[in-house]
Amino acid sequence: MLEVSNVQAFSQLTFENFRIKGRTGLGEQQVKSLEYALNQSQLFSRNMKGWLLLQGGFGCGKTHLAVSIANFTLSLGIPTLILTVPDLLDWLRYAYDRADTNFEDRFAEIRNIPLLVLDDLGTQNATPWAEEKLYQIINHRYMMKLPLVVTTNLDLAEVDGRIRSRLLDPDLVSIVRINAPDFRFPMDDSSPSTISSLMLVNDHTFGNFSMRENEKLRPEEQKSLETAFTACQQYAEKPHGWLVLTGTFGSGKTHLAAAIGNYQSAYGENPIFIVVPDLLDHLRSTFSPSSNVSYDHLFEEIRTARLLILDDLGTQNSSPWAKEKLFQLLNYRYEAHLPTVITSSGSLDEIDPRIRSRMVDTRHCEVYAIRVPSYRGRGSAGTRSHS
C-alpha cells in the first residue's frame, strides 16, 4: 500500500518548504489565501478531525499542502495513504482482476486507514464501476467520520452529486480555496492578460468621466449617476466583493467599469476587462485544433483573476453551454470572494437565475442602477467612453 500511495516520491514536500512570499507577482488576496490554506492544513494535521477540502487551479499548491499533511502524520506513526484518484481507480481495477490479490482486504484498508488523502478528485475518466467504488470509499469515511483530505481543481458543481453533497457538509468539512497562479508556470505580471481588452479602453478614467451637469437630467437621474460614480471610485481604491452597474446603453457604466480597471492597472495590478460575448467566443475558440491556448489555461486565468470586469452581461444570445460556463466562472468567484465588476444593460430579471441569485446577495454584492438616458453626444469622436 505504501508503494501504491507513492509517499516516498513526495517526501521532500513539507510545511517548512511551502513557499508563499517567494512567489513573484502575487496580489494581497492571493497571498492571504495561501497563508490561510497553510494555516488550515497545519491545524488539520495536528488535530485530524473532520475533512479538509483544498480547491484551486493547477500548480497553486494544494497538492504540496495535502502531501505535507500526509508526511507530518506519517512522522507521528499514524498510518496514512495519499493517492491520486486516477491512480487509485486504476489500482482498484487491477487488484479486482488479480487472483493473487485479496481485493476486499485492500479495499477495506483504504476505507478504514486512519488518514486518507485523495489528490485530484474529478480528473479521473472513470467507468460507472470505478465511480461507484470511489463513492463507497468516500461514503464509508463520511458515515464513520474518518479523517479525509481531498484536493480538486474543479468547482464542486462539476463533482458527482453524491460525493458533492458530502463535501458540502459544513459540520464535517472545512473548504479552503486557494486563489493563486500556477507556481511552476506563473504568469508574467509585467504584461497585460492575453484575453483582457483593457488596453482598448485605457482612456476611460474617472478624471474624464462626464457627470453631465449641462444636461437637463431629473434630480433622481443625476443622483443615480453621482452615487454610482462615488461607489466606483471607492471600489477602485480597494476592490472587494462584487460591484454591479446596470443602465441603458450609453449611460456610462462601461466607462466607470473600465476606469476601475485602469486605476488598478496604474498601481501595478493586472485586471482582466472583457465583454461577455467576446469572452464566450474566446472560450469556444480554444476547442479549435489550431488554437495555441488550452481551454483549461484560459478558463483558469479568467476565473482566478485578481480583478475581473465583465462588460455587458446578458447581451449575449447564450447557448446552454455558454450559460453553464458563465455560471461556473461566476460561481467560483462568488464562493472565493474574488473582486468582480459586472455591467448589464438589461434587467437583472433577464439574467440566468443562478447568477442573479449571487448578484443580489447584499453580503457580497452592491448593485447600482444608473438611471440616466443614453449620452446625447455618443456619436462624436470623444464620446465612445460613455457607452
C-alpha positions as CSV (number, residue, x, y, z in Angstrom):
1,M,0.0,0.0,0.0
2,L,2.9,2.3,0.6
3,E,4.1,1.7,-2.9
4,V,0.6,2.5,-4.2
5,S,0.5,5.7,-2.2
6,N,3.9,6.7,-3.5
7,V,4.6,8.8,-0.4
8,Q,8.4,8.3,-0.9
9,A,8.2,10.3,-4.2
10,F,6.8,13.3,-2.3
11,S,8.9,13.0,0.9
12,Q,10.5,16.4,0.1
13,L,7.2,18.2,0.3
14,T,6.7,19.7,3.8
15,F,5.1,22.6,5.5
16,E,8.5,24.1,6.1
17,N,9.3,24.4,2.4
18,F,5.9,25.6,1.2
19,R,6.7,28.9,-0.3
20,I,4.3,31.9,-0.1
21,K,6.4,35.0,-0.1
22,G,8.9,33.5,-2.5
23,R,6.3,33.7,-5.3
24,T,6.5,36.8,-7.5
25,G,3.7,39.0,-8.7
26,L,1.1,37.8,-6.2
27,G,-1.7,40.2,-5.1
28,E,-2.7,40.7,-1.5
29,Q,-5.7,38.4,-1.7
30,Q,-3.7,35.6,-3.3
31,V,-1.1,35.8,-0.5
32,K,-3.8,35.7,2.1
33,S,-5.4,32.7,0.5
34,L,-2.1,30.8,0.5
35,E,-1.4,31.8,4.2
36,Y,-4.9,30.7,5.2
37,A,-4.5,27.4,3.3
38,L,-1.2,26.7,5.0
39,N,-2.6,27.5,8.5
40,Q,-5.6,25.3,8.0
41,S,-3.5,22.4,6.7
42,Q,-1.2,22.6,9.7
43,L,-4.2,22.8,12.0
44,F,-5.8,19.7,10.4
45,S,-2.5,17.7,10.6
46,R,-2.3,18.3,14.3
47,N,-6.0,17.6,15.1
48,M,-7.0,15.2,12.3
49,K,-10.7,16.0,12.9
50,G,-13.3,16.1,10.1
51,W,-12.4,16.6,6.4
52,L,-10.3,19.2,4.6
53,L,-11.1,20.1,1.0
54,L,-8.4,22.1,-0.8
55,Q,-9.6,23.7,-4.0
56,G,-7.6,25.7,-6.6
57,G,-6.1,25.7,-10.1
58,F,-3.3,23.7,-11.4
59,G,0.0,24.3,-9.6
60,C,-1.5,26.6,-6.9
61,G,0.0,24.5,-4.0
62,K,-2.9,22.3,-2.9
63,T,-1.1,19.0,-3.6
64,H,2.0,20.3,-1.7
65,L,-0.2,21.0,1.3
66,A,-2.0,17.7,1.1
67,V,1.3,15.8,0.9
68,S,2.7,17.9,3.8
69,I,-0.2,16.8,5.9
70,A,0.5,13.1,5.0
71,N,4.2,13.4,5.7
72,F,3.5,15.1,9.1
73,T,1.1,12.3,10.2
74,L,3.4,9.6,9.0
75,S,6.2,11.1,11.1
76,L,4.0,10.7,14.1
77,G,3.5,7.0,13.2
78,I,-0.1,7.4,12.0
79,P,-1.0,5.1,9.1
80,T,-1.6,7.3,6.1
81,L,-2.3,6.9,2.5
82,I,-2.0,9.5,-0.2
83,L,-3.5,8.5,-3.6
84,T,-4.2,10.4,-6.7
85,V,-7.8,9.5,-7.6
86,P,-7.0,8.2,-11.2
87,D,-4.2,6.0,-9.8
88,L,-6.5,4.7,-7.1
89,L,-9.1,3.7,-9.6
90,D,-6.5,2.1,-11.8
91,W,-5.2,0.1,-8.9
92,L,-8.7,-1.0,-7.8
93,R,-9.4,-2.3,-11.3
94,Y,-6.0,-4.1,-11.4
95,A,-6.5,-5.6,-8.0
96,Y,-10.0,-6.7,-8.7
97,D,-8.8,-8.8,-11.7
98,R,-5.8,-10.4,-9.9
99,A,-6.2,-13.8,-8.4
100,D,-3.1,-13.2,-6.1
101,T,-4.6,-10.0,-4.6
102,N,-7.2,-10.0,-1.9
103,F,-9.3,-7.2,-3.3
104,E,-11.7,-6.9,-0.4
105,D,-8.9,-6.7,2.2
106,R,-7.1,-3.9,0.2
107,F,-10.4,-2.1,-0.3
108,A,-11.2,-2.3,3.4
109,E,-7.7,-0.9,4.2
110,I,-8.3,2.1,2.0
111,R,-11.7,2.8,3.5
112,N,-10.5,2.4,7.1
113,I,-6.9,3.8,7.1
114,P,-6.6,6.4,9.9
115,L,-5.9,9.2,7.4
116,L,-6.7,9.1,3.6
117,V,-5.5,11.8,1.2
118,L,-7.2,11.8,-2.2
119,D,-5.4,14.1,-4.7
120,D,-7.0,15.4,-7.9
121,L,-10.6,14.4,-7.4
122,G,-12.5,14.9,-10.6
123,T,-9.6,14.4,-13.1
124,Q,-10.4,10.7,-13.5
125,N,-12.0,9.3,-16.6
126,A,-13.9,6.7,-14.7
127,T,-16.2,3.9,-15.6
128,P,-19.5,3.5,-13.6
129,W,-17.9,0.7,-11.6
130,A,-14.9,2.8,-10.7
131,E,-17.1,5.8,-9.8
132,E,-19.2,3.5,-7.5
133,K,-16.1,2.2,-5.7
134,L,-14.8,5.8,-5.2
135,Y,-18.2,6.8,-3.8
136,Q,-18.2,3.7,-1.5
137,I,-14.8,4.8,-0.1
138,I,-15.9,8.4,0.5
139,N,-19.3,7.5,1.8
140,H,-17.8,5.0,4.3
141,R,-15.5,7.6,5.7
142,Y,-18.3,10.1,5.8
143,M,-20.5,7.7,7.8
144,M,-17.7,6.7,10.1
145,K,-16.4,10.3,10.4
146,L,-12.9,9.2,9.4
147,P,-10.4,12.0,8.6
148,L,-10.0,12.7,4.9
149,V,-8.1,15.3,2.8
150,V,-9.3,16.0,-0.8
151,T,-7.8,18.2,-3.4
152,T,-9.6,19.3,-6.6
153,N,-9.3,21.9,-9.3
154,L,-13.0,21.6,-10.1
155,D,-15.9,23.7,-9.0
156,L,-18.0,21.4,-6.7
157,A,-20.9,21.8,-9.2
158,E,-18.9,19.5,-11.5
159,V,-18.3,16.8,-9.0
160,D,-20.6,13.7,-8.7
161,G,-23.7,14.7,-6.8
162,R,-23.5,12.1,-4.2
163,I,-19.9,13.0,-3.4
164,R,-20.6,16.7,-3.6
165,S,-23.4,16.5,-1.0
166,R,-20.9,15.1,1.5
167,L,-18.2,17.6,0.7
168,L,-20.6,20.4,1.3
169,D,-21.5,19.2,4.9
170,P,-20.4,22.2,7.0
171,D,-20.4,20.2,10.2
172,L,-17.7,17.9,8.9
173,V,-15.9,19.6,6.0
174,S,-13.6,22.6,6.0
175,I,-13.3,24.1,2.5
176,V,-10.2,26.1,1.7
177,R,-10.0,27.8,-1.7
178,I,-6.5,28.8,-2.9
179,N,-6.5,31.8,-5.2
180,A,-3.0,31.7,-6.7
181,P,-1.5,31.1,-10.2
182,D,0.5,28.0,-11.2
183,F,3.7,28.1,-9.1
184,R,5.6,26.2,-11.9
185,F,4.5,28.5,-14.7
186,P,3.5,31.8,-13.2
187,M,2.1,34.4,-15.5
188,D,4.2,37.4,-16.4
189,D,2.6,40.1,-14.4
190,S,4.6,42.8,-16.3
191,S,2.4,42.3,-19.3
192,P,-1.3,42.5,-19.7
193,S,-3.5,39.5,-19.8
194,T,-3.7,37.7,-23.2
195,I,-7.5,38.0,-23.1
196,S,-8.1,41.4,-21.5
197,S,-9.2,44.2,-23.7
198,L,-8.4,46.9,-21.1
199,M,-5.9,48.5,-23.4
200,L,-8.7,49.3,-25.8
201,V,-10.4,51.4,-23.2
202,N,-7.3,52.8,-21.4
203,D,-8.5,56.3,-21.9
204,H,-11.6,55.6,-19.7
205,T,-10.7,57.3,-16.4
206,F,-12.6,58.9,-13.5
207,G,-11.0,62.2,-14.5
208,N,-12.6,62.4,-17.9
209,F,-16.0,60.9,-17.0
210,S,-18.8,63.3,-17.7
211,M,-21.2,63.9,-14.8
212,R,-23.5,65.6,-17.5
213,E,-24.2,68.7,-15.4
214,N,-25.0,70.6,-18.5
215,E,-27.9,68.2,-19.5
216,K,-31.3,68.7,-18.1
217,L,-31.4,65.5,-16.1
218,R,-34.1,64.9,-13.5
219,P,-32.8,65.1,-9.9
220,E,-33.2,61.3,-9.4
221,E,-31.3,60.7,-12.6
222,Q,-28.4,63.0,-11.6
223,K,-28.3,61.4,-8.1
224,S,-28.1,57.9,-9.5
225,L,-25.1,58.9,-11.7
226,E,-23.3,60.6,-8.8
227,T,-23.9,57.7,-6.5
228,A,-22.6,55.2,-9.0
229,F,-19.5,57.4,-9.7
230,T,-18.6,57.6,-6.0
231,A,-19.2,53.9,-5.4
232,C,-16.8,53.1,-8.3
233,Q,-14.1,55.4,-7.0
234,Q,-14.3,53.8,-3.6
235,Y,-14.2,50.3,-5.1
236,A,-11.2,51.2,-7.3
237,E,-9.3,52.2,-4.2
238,K,-9.8,48.8,-2.6
239,P,-11.7,46.2,-4.7
240,H,-13.7,43.8,-2.6
241,G,-16.8,41.7,-3.3
242,W,-18.9,42.3,-6.4
243,L,-19.9,45.6,-7.9
244,V,-22.8,45.5,-10.4
245,L,-23.7,48.5,-12.7
246,T,-26.9,48.5,-14.6
247,G,-28.3,51.0,-17.0
248,T,-29.2,51.6,-20.6
249,F,-26.7,51.7,-23.5
250,G,-24.7,54.9,-23.3
251,S,-25.4,55.6,-19.6
252,G,-21.7,55.5,-18.6
253,K,-21.5,52.1,-16.9
254,T,-18.8,50.8,-19.2
255,H,-16.7,53.9,-18.7
256,L,-16.9,53.5,-14.9
257,A,-16.1,49.8,-15.0
258,A,-13.1,50.5,-17.3
259,A,-12.0,53.4,-15.0
260,I,-11.8,50.9,-12.1
261,G,-9.6,48.6,-14.2
262,N,-7.3,51.4,-15.3
263,Y,-7.0,52.7,-11.8
264,Q,-5.9,49.3,-10.5
265,S,-3.6,48.8,-13.5
266,A,-1.8,52.1,-12.7
267,Y,-0.9,50.5,-9.3
268,G,0.7,47.5,-10.9
269,E,-2.2,45.1,-10.8
270,N,-3.3,43.2,-13.9
271,P,-7.1,43.2,-14.0
272,I,-9.0,41.4,-16.8
273,F,-11.6,43.5,-18.7
274,I,-13.7,41.7,-21.3
275,V,-17.0,42.0,-23.0
276,V,-19.1,38.9,-22.2
277,P,-19.9,37.9,-25.8
278,D,-16.1,38.2,-26.6
279,L,-15.3,36.0,-23.6
280,L,-17.6,33.3,-24.8
281,D,-16.1,33.5,-28.3
282,H,-12.6,33.2,-26.8
283,L,-13.6,30.1,-24.8
284,R,-15.2,28.4,-27.8
285,S,-12.1,29.2,-29.9
286,T,-9.9,27.2,-27.6
287,F,-11.5,24.0,-28.8
288,S,-10.2,24.6,-32.3
289,P,-7.3,22.3,-33.4
290,S,-5.4,25.4,-34.4
291,S,-5.7,27.2,-31.1
292,N,-2.4,27.8,-29.3
293,V,-4.2,28.3,-25.9
294,S,-5.7,25.5,-24.0
295,Y,-9.3,25.9,-22.7
296,D,-8.2,24.9,-19.1
297,H,-5.5,27.6,-19.1
298,L,-7.7,30.3,-20.4
299,F,-10.6,29.5,-18.1
300,E,-8.3,29.3,-15.1
301,E,-6.8,32.7,-16.0
302,I,-10.2,34.3,-16.0
303,R,-11.8,32.7,-13.0
304,T,-8.8,33.4,-10.7
305,A,-8.0,36.9,-11.9
306,R,-7.3,39.3,-9.1
307,L,-9.9,41.6,-10.5
308,L,-12.4,40.6,-13.3
309,I,-14.5,43.1,-15.1
310,L,-17.3,41.6,-17.2
311,D,-19.0,44.1,-19.5
312,D,-22.5,43.7,-21.0
313,L,-23.6,40.6,-19.2
314,G,-26.9,39.5,-20.6
315,T,-26.5,40.9,-24.1
316,Q,-25.2,37.5,-25.4
317,N,-27.5,35.0,-27.1
318,S,-26.4,32.2,-24.8
319,S,-26.5,28.5,-25.6
320,P,-26.8,26.1,-22.7
321,W,-23.0,25.5,-22.9
322,A,-22.4,29.3,-22.6
323,K,-24.7,29.7,-19.7
324,E,-23.1,26.9,-17.9
325,K,-19.6,28.3,-18.4
326,L,-20.6,31.7,-17.2
327,F,-22.2,30.2,-14.1
328,Q,-19.1,28.1,-13.4
329,L,-16.9,31.2,-13.8
330,L,-19.0,33.5,-11.6
331,N,-19.9,30.8,-9.0
332,Y,-16.2,30.2,-8.4
333,R,-15.5,33.9,-7.9
334,Y,-18.6,34.2,-5.7
335,E,-17.5,31.3,-3.5
336,A,-13.9,32.5,-3.4
337,H,-14.9,36.1,-2.7
338,L,-12.9,37.4,-5.6
339,P,-13.4,41.1,-6.7
340,T,-15.7,41.2,-9.7
341,V,-17.3,44.1,-11.6
342,I,-20.3,43.4,-13.8
343,T,-22.2,45.7,-16.1
344,S,-25.5,44.9,-17.7
345,S,-27.9,46.9,-19.9
346,G,-30.8,44.7,-19.2
347,S,-32.9,44.0,-16.1
348,L,-31.5,41.6,-13.6
349,D,-34.6,39.5,-14.1
350,E,-33.4,38.6,-17.6
351,I,-30.1,37.1,-16.3
352,D,-29.7,33.4,-15.5
353,P,-31.4,32.9,-12.1
354,R,-28.3,31.1,-10.7
355,I,-26.1,34.1,-11.5
356,R,-28.8,36.6,-10.4
357,S,-29.1,35.0,-7.0
358,R,-25.4,35.8,-6.4
359,M,-25.7,39.3,-7.8
360,V,-28.5,40.2,-5.4
361,D,-26.7,38.8,-2.3
362,T,-26.1,42.0,-0.4
363,R,-23.5,40.4,1.8
364,H,-21.1,40.2,-1.2
365,C,-22.5,42.4,-3.9
366,E,-23.6,46.0,-4.4
367,V,-25.8,46.9,-7.3
368,Y,-26.0,50.5,-8.6
369,A,-28.6,51.4,-11.2
370,I,-27.6,54.3,-13.4
371,R,-31.0,55.8,-14.3
372,V,-29.9,58.3,-17.0
373,P,-30.8,58.3,-20.7
374,S,-28.2,57.4,-23.3
375,Y,-25.4,60.1,-23.6
376,R,-26.5,62.6,-26.2
377,G,-23.1,63.2,-27.7
378,R,-22.4,59.5,-28.2
379,G,-21.9,59.8,-31.9
380,S,-19.0,62.2,-31.7
381,A,-15.3,61.2,-31.6
382,G,-14.7,61.6,-27.9
383,T,-17.8,60.1,-26.5
384,R,-17.2,56.4,-27.0
385,S,-16.0,56.3,-23.4
386,H,-19.6,56.9,-22.2
387,S,-21.2,53.9,-23.8
